Amino acid sequence: LDQIIEETSESEFEKMIAIVNECINKLPKKCKEIFKLSKTEGLTNHEIATLLNISVKTVEAQITIAFKKIKADVV
């Protein structure tokens, strides 16, 4: 990741961020919420599960789904 960042111009990097943000915004509501709590807010899976009153396994599954959908959209 560091190498990609170093070799990428600022405008290209901003375009990549915009694309990833678009992909995140396309996620289903709960999936997006869980993903953002994890990756943007830095909450642990257990904290998210407690906050949303869902199981840790559900949190894990939703984050996995989010990564798969983002990867499919970006590639």
DAFENRA-V164704 format. One record per backbone hydrogen bond with DSSP energy under -1.0 kcal/mol. CO is the residue of the C=O (numbers start at 1). NH is the residue of the N-H. Records with the same first field share a line. If there is no record, write none. Layout:
BEGIN
CO = NH, NH
END
This chain:
BEGIN
1 = 5
2 = 6
3 = 7
9 = 13
10 = 14
11 = 15
12 = 16
13 = 17
14 = 18
15 = 19
16 = 20
17 = 21
18 = 22
19 = 23
20 = 24
21 = 25
22 = 26
24 = 27
28 = 32
29 = 33
30 = 34
31 = 35
32 = 36
33 = 37
34 = 38
35 = 39
36 = 40, 41
37 = 43
44 = 48
45 = 49
46 = 50
47 = 51
48 = 52
49 = 54
55 = 59
56 = 60
57 = 61
58 = 62
59 = 63
60 = 64
61 = 65
62 = 66
63 = 67
64 = 68
65 = 69
66 = 70
67 = 71
68 = 72
69 = 73
70 = 74
71 = 75
END
